[in-house]
Amino acid sequence: KEAMTAPAAAQFALKYDTPLVPIFVERLQGPKFHIVIYPPLEIKKTGNQEQDVLRIMEQVNETLEQWIRKHPGQWLWLHNRWK
């Protein structure tokens, strides 16, 4: 199902030449957590801003999807993304 994804992370990464590093926090028992830091996403500037943002956000969503599928009980979303 299609859903809107805010493109700000990709836009900032392209504008300021900064890496996007996916980080997830997994809640363990009690006050314990496990932090997972992935390698930076691949960010290439092709000169086509719209396509570059789309490609980066696809990577963001793919990474998020992998994490959610692996740890569905850890996922919490606070608004209706699928309006």
Order of alpha helices (4+ residues) and beta strands (2+ residues): alpha-beta-beta-alpha
